[in-house]
C-alpha cells in the first residue's frame, strides 16, 4: 500500500501522514485491509513493539510485563441469541 506516493507500507507497519494538506491518496491491492486513525498531534516520541505503542522502550517493556501478568484485564466475548 502507498499513501500520497510514499514508499510502500507493508503488513504490520505504520505510516504517518504529513500535517499539511487537505486530502490523502491511497493506492493498494484490492485485498488490502487498512486502519486509518486521525487526531490532534501530541508531539511525543513513539516506540512500538508488537501490539504495544508507547513513548519509550522502557514503557514497552513494562507494558509487556503488565500484559503477561494479567494487569490489563481480560477480553470477553458477548454472545447474543
PDB file with SEQRES, HELIX, SHEET and CRYST1 records, atoms N, CA, C and O in Angstrom:
SEQRES   1 A   81  UNK UNK UNK UNK UNK UNK UNK UNK UNK UNK UNK UNK UNK          
SEQRES   2 A   81  UNK UNK UNK UNK UNK UNK UNK UNK UNK UNK UNK UNK UNK          
SEQRES   3 A   81  UNK UNK UNK UNK UNK UNK UNK UNK UNK UNK UNK UNK UNK          
SEQRES   4 A   81  UNK UNK UNK UNK UNK UNK UNK UNK UNK UNK UNK UNK UNK          
SEQRES   5 A   81  UNK UNK UNK UNK UNK UNK UNK UNK UNK UNK UNK UNK UNK          
SEQRES   6 A   81  UNK UNK UNK UNK UNK UNK UNK UNK UNK UNK UNK UNK UNK          
SEQRES   7 A   81  UNK UNK UNK                                                  
HELIX    1 AA1 UNK A   57  UNK A   68  1                                  12    
SHEET    1 AA1 2 UNK A   2  UNK A   3  0                                        
SHEET    2 AA1 2 UNK A  26  UNK A  27 -1                                        
SHEET    1 AA2 2 UNK A  47  UNK A  49  0                                        
SHEET    2 AA2 2 UNK A  52  UNK A  54 -1                                        
CRYST1    1.000    1.000    1.000  90.00  90.00  90.00 P 1           1          
ATOM      1  N   UNK A   1       0.856  -1.169   0.000  1.00  0.00           N  
ATOM      2  CA  UNK A   1       0.000   0.000   0.000  1.00  0.00           C  
ATOM      3  C   UNK A   1       0.900   1.230   0.000  1.00  0.00           C  
ATOM      4  O   UNK A   1       1.971   1.230   0.606  1.00  0.00           O  
ATOM      5  N   UNK A   2       0.461   2.252  -0.672  1.00  0.00           N  
ATOM      6  CA  UNK A   2       1.159   3.539  -0.680  1.00  0.00           C  
ATOM      7  C   UNK A   2       0.171   4.637  -0.318  1.00  0.00           C  
ATOM      8  O   UNK A   2      -0.999   4.586  -0.700  1.00  0.00           O  
ATOM      9  N   UNK A   3       0.649   5.622   0.417  1.00  0.00           N  
ATOM     10  CA  UNK A   3      -0.174   6.770   0.794  1.00  0.00           C  
ATOM     11  C   UNK A   3       0.530   8.021   0.282  1.00  0.00           C  
ATOM     12  O   UNK A   3       1.687   8.275   0.618  1.00  0.00           O  
ATOM     13  N   UNK A   4      -0.182   8.804  -0.538  1.00  0.00           N  
ATOM     14  CA  UNK A   4       0.389  10.037  -1.115  1.00  0.00           C  
ATOM     15  C   UNK A   4       1.744   9.782  -1.776  1.00  0.00           C  
ATOM     16  O   UNK A   4       2.694  10.541  -1.580  1.00  0.00           O  
ATOM     17  N   UNK A   5       1.822   8.711  -2.557  1.00  0.00           N  
ATOM     18  CA  UNK A   5       3.039   8.347  -3.295  1.00  0.00           C  
ATOM     19  C   UNK A   5       4.238   8.073  -2.386  1.00  0.00           C  
ATOM     20  O   UNK A   5       5.380   8.302  -2.784  1.00  0.00           O  
ATOM     21  N   UNK A   6       3.985   7.587  -1.175  1.00  0.00           N  
ATOM     22  CA  UNK A   6       5.050   7.270  -0.227  1.00  0.00           C  
ATOM     23  C   UNK A   6       5.771   5.996  -0.648  1.00  0.00           C  
ATOM     24  O   UNK A   6       5.420   5.363  -1.644  1.00  0.00           O  
ATOM     25  N   UNK A   7       6.784   5.637   0.130  1.00  0.00           N  
ATOM     26  CA  UNK A   7       7.372   4.314  -0.012  1.00  0.00           C  
ATOM     27  C   UNK A   7       6.295   3.306   0.379  1.00  0.00           C  
ATOM     28  O   UNK A   7       5.320   3.664   1.039  1.00  0.00           O  
ATOM     29  N   UNK A   8       6.464   2.062  -0.021  1.00  0.00           N  
ATOM     30  CA  UNK A   8       5.478   1.032   0.277  1.00  0.00           C  
ATOM     31  C   UNK A   8       5.351   0.829   1.788  1.00  0.00           C  
ATOM     32  O   UNK A   8       6.352   0.742   2.499  1.00  0.00           O  
ATOM     33  N   UNK A   9       4.114   0.754   2.266  1.00  0.00           N  
ATOM     34  CA  UNK A   9       3.828   0.427   3.668  1.00  0.00           C  
ATOM     35  C   UNK A   9       3.430  -1.042   3.674  1.00  0.00           C  
ATOM     36  O   UNK A   9       2.424  -1.416   3.071  1.00  0.00           O  
ATOM     37  N   UNK A  10       4.213  -1.878   4.351  1.00  0.00           N  
ATOM     38  CA  UNK A  10       3.991  -3.323   4.365  1.00  0.00           C  
ATOM     39  C   UNK A  10       3.116  -3.757   5.527  1.00  0.00           C  
ATOM     40  O   UNK A  10       2.729  -2.946   6.368  1.00  0.00           O  
ATOM     41  N   UNK A  11       2.811  -5.039   5.563  1.00  0.00           N  
ATOM     42  CA  UNK A  11       2.000  -5.620   6.623  1.00  0.00           C  
ATOM     43  C   UNK A  11       2.569  -5.268   7.986  1.00  0.00           C  
ATOM     44  O   UNK A  11       3.775  -5.361   8.210  1.00  0.00           O  
ATOM     45  N   UNK A  12       1.687  -4.862   8.898  1.00  0.00           N  
ATOM     46  CA  UNK A  12       2.031  -4.552  10.289  1.00  0.00           C  
ATOM     47  C   UNK A  12       2.981  -3.361  10.416  1.00  0.00           C  
ATOM     48  O   UNK A  12       3.681  -3.246  11.422  1.00  0.00           O  
ATOM     49  N   UNK A  13       3.020  -2.484   9.432  1.00  0.00           N  
ATOM     50  CA  UNK A  13       3.815  -1.271   9.521  1.00  0.00           C  
ATOM     51  C   UNK A  13       2.893  -0.069   9.711  1.00  0.00           C  
ATOM     52  O   UNK A  13       1.704  -0.125   9.397  1.00  0.00           O  
ATOM     53  N   UNK A  14       3.459   1.006  10.225  1.00  0.00           N  
ATOM     54  CA  UNK A  14       2.711   2.234  10.459  1.00  0.00           C  
ATOM     55  C   UNK A  14       3.196   3.285   9.471  1.00  0.00           C  
ATOM     56  O   UNK A  14       4.398   3.447   9.260  1.00  0.00           O  
ATOM     57  N   UNK A  15       2.260   3.991   8.874  1.00  0.00           N  
ATOM     58  CA  UNK A  15       2.586   5.123   8.023  1.00  0.00           C  
ATOM     59  C   UNK A  15       2.037   6.384   8.666  1.00  0.00           C  
ATOM     60  O   UNK A  15       0.918   6.383   9.178  1.00  0.00           O  
ATOM     61  N   UNK A  16       2.804   7.445   8.644  1.00  0.00           N  
ATOM     62  CA  UNK A  16       2.358   8.704   9.235  1.00  0.00           C  
ATOM     63  C   UNK A  16       2.080   9.706   8.119  1.00  0.00           C  
ATOM     64  O   UNK A  16       2.847   9.805   7.161  1.00  0.00           O  
ATOM     65  N   UNK A  17       0.996  10.438   8.243  1.00  0.00           N  
ATOM     66  CA  UNK A  17       0.623  11.446   7.263  1.00  0.00           C  
ATOM     67  C   UNK A  17       1.313  12.768   7.584  1.00  0.00           C  
ATOM     68  O   UNK A  17       1.604  13.071   8.741  1.00  0.00           O  
ATOM     69  N   UNK A  18       1.568  13.547   6.535  1.00  0.00           N  
ATOM     70  CA  UNK A  18       2.043  14.909   6.739  1.00  0.00           C  
ATOM     71  C   UNK A  18       0.952  15.708   7.430  1.00  0.00           C  
ATOM     72  O   UNK A  18      -0.229  15.381   7.311  1.00  0.00           O  
ATOM     73  N   UNK A  19       1.331  16.735   8.138  1.00  0.00           N  
ATOM     74  CA  UNK A  19       0.353  17.575   8.827  1.00  0.00           C  
ATOM     75  C   UNK A  19      -0.235  18.639   7.916  1.00  0.00           C  
ATOM     76  O   UNK A  19      -1.181  19.328   8.299  1.00  0.00           O  
ATOM     77  N   UNK A  20       0.301  18.779   6.742  1.00  0.00           N  
ATOM     78  CA  UNK A  20      -0.208  19.785   5.814  1.00  0.00           C  
ATOM     79  C   UNK A  20      -1.084  19.122   4.760  1.00  0.00           C  
ATOM     80  O   UNK A  20      -1.042  17.906   4.577  1.00  0.00           O  
ATOM     81  N   UNK A  21      -1.865  19.926   4.081  1.00  0.00           N  
ATOM     82  CA  UNK A  21      -2.710  19.410   3.015  1.00  0.00           C  
ATOM     83  C   UNK A  21      -4.127  19.163   3.491  1.00  0.00           C  
ATOM     84  O   UNK A  21      -4.426  19.234   4.683  1.00  0.00           O  
ATOM     85  N   UNK A  22      -4.994  18.870   2.528  1.00  0.00           N  
ATOM     86  CA  UNK A  22      -6.402  18.659   2.878  1.00  0.00           C  
ATOM     87  C   UNK A  22      -6.962  17.374   2.279  1.00  0.00           C  
ATOM     88  O   UNK A  22      -8.178  17.190   2.248  1.00  0.00           O  
ATOM     89  N   UNK A  23      -6.086  16.475   1.797  1.00  0.00           N  
ATOM     90  CA  UNK A  23      -6.553  15.192   1.294  1.00  0.00           C  
ATOM     91  C   UNK A  23      -5.421  14.165   1.361  1.00  0.00           C  
ATOM     92  O   UNK A  23      -4.251  14.514   1.521  1.00  0.00           O  
ATOM     93  N   UNK A  24      -5.798  12.897   1.234  1.00  0.00           N  
ATOM     94  CA  UNK A  24      -4.825  11.810   1.142  1.00  0.00           C  
ATOM     95  C   UNK A  24      -5.183  10.959  -0.069  1.00  0.00           C  
ATOM     96  O   UNK A  24      -6.342  10.904  -0.480  1.00  0.00           O  
ATOM     97  N   UNK A  25      -4.195  10.308  -0.627  1.00  0.00           N  
ATOM     98  CA  UNK A  25      -4.394   9.402  -1.754  1.00  0.00           C  
ATOM     99  C   UNK A  25      -3.804   8.052  -1.356  1.00  0.00           C  
ATOM    100  O   UNK A  25      -2.632   7.960  -0.992  1.00  0.00           O  
ATOM    101  N   UNK A  26      -4.620   7.013  -1.428  1.00  0.00           N  
ATOM    102  CA  UNK A  26      -4.187   5.671  -1.065  1.00  0.00           C  
ATOM    103  C   UNK A  26      -4.253   4.792  -2.300  1.00  0.00           C  
ATOM    104  O   UNK A  26      -5.276   4.756  -2.983  1.00  0.00           O  
ATOM    105  N   UNK A  27      -3.167   4.080  -2.592  1.00  0.00           N  
ATOM    106  CA  UNK A  27      -3.168   3.096  -3.669  1.00  0.00           C  
ATOM    107  C   UNK A  27      -2.769   1.753  -3.066  1.00  0.00           C  
ATOM    108  O   UNK A  27      -1.785   1.659  -2.331  1.00  0.00           O  
ATOM    109  N   UNK A  28      -3.543   0.712  -3.383  1.00  0.00           N  
ATOM    110  CA  UNK A  28      -3.294  -0.592  -2.778  1.00  0.00           C  
ATOM    111  C   UNK A  28      -3.895  -1.693  -3.632  1.00  0.00           C  
ATOM    112  O   UNK A  28      -4.646  -1.436  -4.573  1.00  0.00           O  
ATOM    113  N   UNK A  29      -3.550  -2.917  -3.286  1.00  0.00           N  
ATOM    114  CA  UNK A  29      -4.176  -4.079  -3.894  1.00  0.00           C  
ATOM    115  C   UNK A  29      -5.605  -4.183  -3.381  1.00  0.00           C  
ATOM    116  O   UNK A  29      -5.900  -3.696  -2.290  1.00  0.00           O  
ATOM    117  N   UNK A  30      -6.500  -4.807  -4.145  1.00  0.00           N  
ATOM    118  CA  UNK A  30      -7.894  -4.939  -3.704  1.00  0.00           C  
ATOM    119  C   UNK A  30      -8.048  -5.696  -2.376  1.00  0.00           C  
ATOM    120  O   UNK A  30      -9.032  -5.488  -1.667  1.00  0.00           O  
ATOM    121  N   UNK A  31      -7.096  -6.567  -2.030  1.00  0.00           N  
ATOM    122  CA  UNK A  31      -7.197  -7.364  -0.793  1.00  0.00           C  
ATOM    123  C   UNK A  31      -6.687  -6.622   0.443  1.00  0.00           C  
ATOM    124  O   UNK A  31      -6.766  -7.153   1.550  1.00  0.00           O  
ATOM    125  N   UNK A  32      -6.177  -5.429   0.276  1.00  0.00           N  
ATOM    126  CA  UNK A  32      -5.592  -4.683   1.389  1.00  0.00           C  
ATOM    127  C   UNK A  32      -6.644  -4.326   2.434  1.00  0.00           C  
ATOM    128  O   UNK A  32      -7.752  -3.901   2.107  1.00  0.00           O  
ATOM    129  N   UNK A  33      -6.271  -4.507   3.691  1.00  0.00           N  
ATOM    130  CA  UNK A  33      -7.088  -4.063   4.820  1.00  0.00           C  
ATOM    131  C   UNK A  33      -6.248  -3.043   5.579  1.00  0.00           C  
ATOM    132  O   UNK A  33      -5.115  -3.329   5.966  1.00  0.00           O  
ATOM    133  N   UNK A  34      -6.801  -1.864   5.787  1.00  0.00           N  
ATOM    134  CA  UNK A  34      -6.047  -0.803   6.451  1.00  0.00           C  
ATOM    135  C   UNK A  34      -6.895  -0.165   7.536  1.00  0.00           C  
ATOM    136  O   UNK A  34      -8.119  -0.101   7.425  1.00  0.00           O  
ATOM    137  N   UNK A  35      -6.245   0.300   8.574  1.00  0.00           N  
ATOM    138  CA  UNK A  35      -6.887   1.040   9.654  1.00  0.00           C  
ATOM    139  C   UNK A  35      -6.316   2.452   9.622  1.00  0.00           C  
ATOM    140  O   UNK A  35      -5.114   2.650   9.801  1.00  0.00           O  
ATOM    141  N   UNK A  36      -7.184   3.428   9.394  1.00  0.00           N  
ATOM    142  CA  UNK A  36      -6.756   4.829   9.363  1.00  0.00           C  
ATOM    143  C   UNK A  36      -7.256   5.523  10.620  1.00  0.00           C  
ATOM    144  O   UNK A  36      -8.441   5.455  10.944  1.00  0.00           O  
ATOM    145  N   UNK A  37      -6.371   6.175  11.312  1.00  0.00           N  
ATOM    146  CA  UNK A  37      -6.713   6.903  12.534  1.00  0.00           C  
ATOM    147  C   UNK A  37      -6.305   8.356  12.370  1.00  0.00           C  
ATOM    148  O   UNK A  37      -5.334   8.671  11.682  1.00  0.00           O  
ATOM    149  N   UNK A  38      -7.052   9.227  13.004  1.00  0.00           N  
ATOM    150  CA  UNK A  38      -6.679  10.636  12.967  1.00  0.00           C  
ATOM    151  C   UNK A  38      -6.903  11.260  14.334  1.00  0.00           C  
ATOM    152  O   UNK A  38      -7.645  10.730  15.162  1.00  0.00           O  
ATOM    153  N   UNK A  39      -6.263  12.372  14.552  1.00  0.00           N  
ATOM    154  CA  UNK A  39      -6.427  13.080  15.818  1.00  0.00           C  
ATOM    155  C   UNK A  39      -5.452  14.234  15.874  1.00  0.00           C  
ATOM    156  O   UNK A  39      -4.642  14.430  14.969  1.00  0.00           O  
ATOM    157  N   UNK A  40      -5.540  14.983  16.932  1.00  0.00           N  
ATOM    158  CA  UNK A  40      -4.633  16.099  17.133  1.00  0.00           C  
ATOM    159  C   UNK A  40      -3.230  15.573  17.438  1.00  0.00           C  
ATOM    160  O   UNK A  40      -3.089  14.664  18.256  1.00  0.00           O  
ATOM    161  N   UNK A  41      -2.206  16.110  16.813  1.00  0.00           N  
ATOM    162  CA  UNK A  41      -0.837  15.682  17.112  1.00  0.00           C  
ATOM    163  C   UNK A  41      -0.487  15.984  18.569  1.00  0.00           C  
ATOM    164  O   UNK A  41      -0.844  17.037  19.097  1.00  0.00           O  
ATOM    165  N   UNK A  42       0.215  15.049  19.212  1.00  0.00           N  
ATOM    166  CA  UNK A  42       0.616  15.273  20.601  1.00  0.00           C  
ATOM    167  C   UNK A  42       2.114  15.531  20.720  1.00  0.00           C  
ATOM    168  O   UNK A  42       2.616  15.805  21.810  1.00  0.00           O  
ATOM    169  N   UNK A  43       2.829  15.442  19.599  1.00  0.00           N  
ATOM    170  CA  UNK A  43       4.267  15.751  19.563  1.00  0.00           C  
ATOM    171  C   UNK A  43       5.052  15.044  20.658  1.00  0.00           C  
ATOM    172  O   UNK A  43       5.831  15.670  21.376  1.00  0.00           O  
ATOM    173  N   UNK A  44       4.843  13.739  20.782  1.00  0.00           N  
ATOM    174  CA  UNK A  44       5.592  12.924  21.727  1.00  0.00           C  
ATOM    175  C   UNK A  44       6.314  11.825  20.959  1.00  0.00           C  
ATOM    176  O   UNK A  44       5.894  11.461  19.861  1.00  0.00           O  
ATOM    177  N   UNK A  45       7.401  11.291  21.526  1.00  0.00           N  
ATOM    178  CA  UNK A  45       8.104  10.202  20.847  1.00  0.00           C  
ATOM    179  C   UNK A  45       7.216   8.956  20.776  1.00  0.00           C  
ATOM    180  O   UNK A  45       6.311   8.777  21.591  1.00  0.00           O  
ATOM    181  N   UNK A  46       7.489   8.106  19.795  1.00  0.00           N  
ATOM    182  CA  UNK A  46       6.710   6.882  19.604  1.00  0.00           C  
ATOM    183  C   UNK A  46       7.660   5.695  19.643  1.00  0.00           C  
ATOM    184  O   UNK A  46       8.675   5.682  18.946  1.00  0.00           O  
ATOM    185  N   UNK A  47       7.331   4.700  20.457  1.00  0.00           N  
ATOM    186  CA  UNK A  47       8.057   3.432  20.489  1.00  0.00           C  
ATOM    187  C   UNK A  47       7.008   2.331  20.336  1.00  0.00           C  
ATOM    188  O   UNK A  47       5.961   2.380  20.982  1.00  0.00           O  
ATOM    189  N   UNK A  48       7.275   1.359  19.504  1.00  0.00           N  
ATOM    190  CA  UNK A  48       6.307   0.294  19.292  1.00  0.00           C  
ATOM    191  C   UNK A  48       6.974  -1.060  19.256  1.00  0.00           C  
ATOM    192  O   UNK A  48       8.120  -1.192  18.827  1.00  0.00           O  
ATOM    193  N   UNK A  49       6.246  -2.068  19.713  1.00  0.00           N  
ATOM    194  CA  UNK A  49       6.698  -3.454  19.657  1.00  0.00           C  
ATOM    195  C   UNK A  49       5.479  -4.337  19.764  1.00  0.00           C  
ATOM    196  O   UNK A  49       4.756  -4.289  20.759  1.00  0.00           O  
ATOM    197  N   UNK A  50       5.247  -5.146  18.744  1.00  0.00           N  
ATOM    198  CA  UNK A  50       4.052  -5.987  18.749  1.00  0.00           C  
ATOM    199  C   UNK A  50       2.826  -5.109  18.794  1.00  0.00           C  
ATOM    200  O   UNK A  50       2.741  -4.128  18.056  1.00  0.00           O  
ATOM    201  N   UNK A  51       1.861  -5.445  19.656  1.00  0.00           N  
ATOM    202  CA  UNK A  51       0.646  -4.643  19.709  1.00  0.00           C  
ATOM    203  C   UNK A  51       0.775  -3.385  20.576  1.00  0.00           C  
ATOM    204  O   UNK A  51      -0.181  -2.620  20.704  1.00  0.00           O  
ATOM    205  N   UNK A  52       1.939  -3.173  21.162  1.00  0.00           N  
ATOM    206  CA  UNK A  52       2.105  -2.075  22.107  1.00  0.00           C  
ATOM    207  C   UNK A  52       2.722  -0.851  21.445  1.00  0.00           C  
ATOM    208  O   UNK A  52       3.691  -0.962  20.695  1.00  0.00           O  
ATOM    209  N   UNK A  53       2.158   0.308  21.726  1.00  0.00           N  
ATOM    210  CA  UNK A  53       2.718   1.584  21.275  1.00  0.00           C  
ATOM    211  C   UNK A  53       2.779   2.490  22.493  1.00  0.00           C  
ATOM    212  O   UNK A  53       1.757   2.783  23.114  1.00  0.00           O  
ATOM    213  N   UNK A  54       3.962   2.923  22.821  1.00  0.00           N  
ATOM    214  CA  UNK A  54       4.187   3.777  23.983  1.00  0.00           C  
ATOM    215  C   UNK A  54       5.147   4.891  23.574  1.00  0.00           C  
ATOM    216  O   UNK A  54       5.358   5.128  22.385  1.00  0.00           O  
ATOM    217  N   UNK A  55       5.726   5.570  24.558  1.00  0.00           N  
ATOM    218  CA  UNK A  55       6.664   6.647  24.278  1.00  0.00           C  
ATOM    219  C   UNK A  55       8.125   6.205  24.336  1.00  0.00           C  
ATOM    220  O   UNK A  55       8.967   6.793  23.658  1.00  0.00           O  
ATOM    221  N   UNK A  56       8.443   5.183  25.132  1.00  0.00           N  
ATOM    222  CA  UNK A  56       9.830   4.749  25.285  1.00  0.00           C  
ATOM    223  C   UNK A  56       9.919   3.225  25.291  1.00  0.00           C  
ATOM    224  O   UNK A  56       8.927   2.529  25.512  1.00  0.00           O  
ATOM    225  N   UNK A  57      11.124   2.725  25.043  1.00  0.00           N  
ATOM    226  CA  UNK A  57      11.362   1.277  25.103  1.00  0.00           C  
ATOM    227  C   UNK A  57      11.084   0.746  26.508  1.00  0.00           C  
ATOM    228  O   UNK A  57      10.584  -0.369  26.656  1.00  0.00           O  
ATOM    229  N   UNK A  58      11.397   1.521  27.527  1.00  0.00           N  
ATOM    230  CA  UNK A  58      11.130   1.100  28.915  1.00  0.00           C  
ATOM    231  C   UNK A  58       9.624   0.941  29.148  1.00  0.00           C  
ATOM    232  O   UNK A  58       9.198  -0.009  29.803  1.00  0.00           O  
ATOM    233  N   UNK A  59       8.822   1.859  28.619  1.00  0.00           N  
ATOM    234  CA  UNK A  59       7.363   1.740  28.765  1.00  0.00           C  
ATOM    235  C   UNK A  59       6.841   0.505  28.025  1.00  0.00           C  
ATOM    236  O   UNK A  59       5.904  -0.141  28.494  1.00  0.00           O  
ATOM    237  N   UNK A  60       7.431   0.170  26.882  1.00  0.00           N  
ATOM    238  CA  UNK A  60       7.061  -1.053  26.151  1.00  0.00           C  
ATOM    239  C   UNK A  60       7.368  -2.273  27.007  1.00  0.00           C  
ATOM    240  O   UNK A  60       6.541  -3.176  27.134  1.00  0.00           O  
ATOM    241  N   UNK A  61       8.565  -2.296  27.596  1.00  0.00           N  
ATOM    242  CA  UNK A  61       8.965  -3.420  28.451  1.00  0.00           C  
ATOM    243  C   UNK A  61       7.976  -3.591  29.603  1.00  0.00           C  
ATOM    244  O   UNK A  61       7.560  -4.710  29.901  1.00  0.00           O  
ATOM    245  N   UNK A  62       7.600  -2.499  30.243  1.00  0.00           N  
ATOM    246  CA  UNK A  62       6.660  -2.569  31.355  1.00  0.00           C  
ATOM    247  C   UNK A  62       5.278  -3.005  30.887  1.00  0.00           C  
ATOM    248  O   UNK A  62       4.607  -3.763  31.588  1.00  0.00           O  
ATOM    249  N   UNK A  63       4.838  -2.546  29.724  1.00  0.00           N  
ATOM    250  CA  UNK A  63       3.539  -2.950  29.188  1.00  0.00           C  
ATOM    251  C   UNK A  63       3.500  -4.454  28.938  1.00  0.00           C  
ATOM    252  O   UNK A  63       2.489  -5.102  29.208  1.00  0.00           O  
ATOM    253  N   UNK A  64       4.596  -5.011  28.425  1.00  0.00           N  
ATOM    254  CA  UNK A  64       4.656  -6.462  28.198  1.00  0.00           C  
ATOM    255  C   UNK A  64       4.580  -7.218  29.514  1.00  0.00           C  
ATOM    256  O   UNK A  64       3.889  -8.231  29.615  1.00  0.00           O  
ATOM    257  N   UNK A  65       5.280  -6.734  30.508  1.00  0.00           N  
ATOM    258  CA  UNK A  65       5.231  -7.369  31.839  1.00  0.00           C  
ATOM    259  C   UNK A  65       3.811  -7.293  32.398  1.00  0.00           C  
ATOM    260  O   UNK A  65       3.290  -8.285  32.907  1.00  0.00           O  
ATOM    261  N   UNK A  66       3.187  -6.120  32.305  1.00  0.00           N  
ATOM    262  CA  UNK A  66       1.818  -5.949  32.802  1.00  0.00           C  
ATOM    263  C   UNK A  66       0.851  -6.871  32.073  1.00  0.00           C  
ATOM    264  O   UNK A  66      -0.017  -7.477  32.700  1.00  0.00           O  
ATOM    265  N   UNK A  67       0.991  -6.984  30.764  1.00  0.00           N  
ATOM    266  CA  UNK A  67       0.117  -7.852  29.980  1.00  0.00           C  
ATOM    267  C   UNK A  67       0.288  -9.309  30.402  1.00  0.00           C  
ATOM    268  O   UNK A  67      -0.692 -10.013  30.643  1.00  0.00           O  
ATOM    269  N   UNK A  68       1.543  -9.753  30.488  1.00  0.00           N  
ATOM    270  CA  UNK A  68       1.824 -11.144  30.827  1.00  0.00           C  
ATOM    271  C   UNK A  68       1.377 -11.494  32.242  1.00  0.00           C  
ATOM    272  O   UNK A  68       1.084 -12.654  32.530  1.00  0.00           O  
ATOM    273  N   UNK A  69       1.322 -10.511  33.115  1.00  0.00           N  
ATOM    274  CA  UNK A  69       0.897 -10.780  34.491  1.00  0.00           C  
ATOM    275  C   UNK A  69      -0.607 -10.578  34.686  1.00  0.00           C  
ATOM    276  O   UNK A  69      -1.107 -10.720  35.802  1.00  0.00           O  
ATOM    277  N   UNK A  70      -1.332 -10.250  33.616  1.00  0.00           N  
ATOM    278  CA  UNK A  70      -2.783 -10.122  33.689  1.00  0.00           C  
ATOM    279  C   UNK A  70      -3.290  -8.777  34.181  1.00  0.00           C  
ATOM    280  O   UNK A  70      -4.477  -8.651  34.482  1.00  0.00           O  
ATOM    281  N   UNK A  71      -2.436  -7.775  34.273  1.00  0.00           N  
ATOM    282  CA  UNK A  71      -2.851  -6.471  34.797  1.00  0.00           C  
ATOM    283  C   UNK A  71      -3.669  -5.647  33.810  1.00  0.00           C  
ATOM    284  O   UNK A  71      -4.196  -4.597  34.178  1.00  0.00           O  
ATOM    285  N   UNK A  72      -3.783  -6.098  32.570  1.00  0.00           N  
ATOM    286  CA  UNK A  72      -4.525  -5.325  31.568  1.00  0.00           C  
ATOM    287  C   UNK A  72      -5.951  -5.823  31.399  1.00  0.00           C  
ATOM    288  O   UNK A  72      -6.644  -5.421  30.464  1.00  0.00           O  
ATOM    289  N   UNK A  73      -6.385  -6.676  32.278  1.00  0.00           N  
ATOM    290  CA  UNK A  73      -7.760  -7.161  32.204  1.00  0.00           C  
ATOM    291  C   UNK A  73      -7.902  -8.299  31.213  1.00  0.00           C  
ATOM    292  O   UNK A  73      -6.916  -8.799  30.672  1.00  0.00           O  
ATOM    293  N   UNK A  74      -9.120  -8.693  30.986  1.00  0.00           N  
ATOM    294  CA  UNK A  74      -9.413  -9.803  30.082  1.00  0.00           C  
ATOM    295  C   UNK A  74     -10.434  -9.337  29.064  1.00  0.00           C  
ATOM    296  O   UNK A  74     -11.282  -8.491  29.348  1.00  0.00           O  
ATOM    297  N   UNK A  75     -10.336  -9.893  27.897  1.00  0.00           N  
ATOM    298  CA  UNK A  75     -11.303  -9.617  26.836  1.00  0.00           C  
ATOM    299  C   UNK A  75     -12.333 -10.742  26.865  1.00  0.00           C  
ATOM    300  O   UNK A  75     -11.991 -11.923  26.796  1.00  0.00           O  
ATOM    301  N   UNK A  76     -13.593 -10.351  26.969  1.00  0.00           N  
ATOM    302  CA  UNK A  76     -14.648 -11.354  26.927  1.00  0.00           C  
ATOM    303  C   UNK A  76     -15.498 -11.119  25.702  1.00  0.00           C  
ATOM    304  O   UNK A  76     -15.601  -9.998  25.204  1.00  0.00           O  
ATOM    305  N   UNK A  77     -16.095 -12.168  25.231  1.00  0.00           N  
ATOM    306  CA  UNK A  77     -16.911 -12.083  24.035  1.00  0.00           C  
ATOM    307  C   UNK A  77     -18.369 -12.254  24.438  1.00  0.00           C  
ATOM    308  O   UNK A  77     -18.745 -13.258  25.043  1.00  0.00           O  
ATOM    309  N   UNK A  78     -19.174 -11.274  24.099  1.00  0.00           N  
ATOM    310  CA  UNK A  78     -20.613 -11.356  24.408  1.00  0.00           C  
ATOM    311  C   UNK A  78     -21.297 -12.208  23.367  1.00  0.00           C  
ATOM    312  O   UNK A  78     -21.046 -12.062  22.171  1.00  0.00           O  
ATOM    313  N   UNK A  79     -22.150 -13.087  23.810  1.00  0.00           N  
ATOM    314  CA  UNK A  79     -22.925 -13.930  22.892  1.00  0.00           C  
ATOM    315  C   UNK A  79     -24.357 -13.444  22.915  1.00  0.00           C  
ATOM    316  O   UNK A  79     -24.921 -13.190  23.979  1.00  0.00           O  
ATOM    317  N   UNK A  80     -24.939 -13.316  21.740  1.00  0.00           N  
ATOM    318  CA  UNK A  80     -26.347 -12.924  21.665  1.00  0.00           C  
ATOM    319  C   UNK A  80     -27.140 -14.039  21.024  1.00  0.00           C  
ATOM    320  O   UNK A  80     -26.631 -14.801  20.203  1.00  0.00           O  
ATOM    321  N   UNK A  81     -28.380 -14.116  21.412  1.00  0.00           N  
ATOM    322  CA  UNK A  81     -29.245 -15.187  20.868  1.00  0.00           C  
ATOM    323  C   UNK A  81     -29.967 -14.723  19.645  1.00  0.00           C  
ATOM    324  O   UNK A  81     -30.734 -15.483  19.055  1.00  0.00           O  
TER     325      UNK A  81                                                      
END                                                                             
